[in-house]
């Protein structure tokens, strides 16, 4: 079955950087658009980035645009989220998710509600 495992979270100072990884098993990674989400305690889950099956199209929430970059590796088994210029407001549990439907149009990023198959998440804490 499709499984996603996040890694790379940790403690970082404001202005610092972290790179998160989402390893997918069970199916070929490029069958699915992949999204990154985050949720802080007491707050709603927020979709922050998506990469299409082809990797050629990406979306970013305004809150992270210009600071975060999503990418796929050449082996198509891992999706990364490079996070730069981190702010305390970025503190959250970060999770990746695959689109509910595989084999969407290659350049499509679905709306946030159309992601599922969640990973367990990795904690990112931005604090001085």
Beta strands, then each sheet from edge to edge (+ up, - down):
strand 1: 3-7
strand 2: 10-12
strand 3: 18-25
strand 4: 34-39
strand 5: 46-51
strand 6: 58-60
strand 7: 68-72
strand 8: 78-83
strand 9: 92-99
strand 10: 115-118
strand 11: 122-126
sheet 1: 1+ 3- 8+ 7-
sheet 2: 2+ 11+ 9- 4+ 5- 6+
sheet 3: 2+ 11+ 9- 10+
end
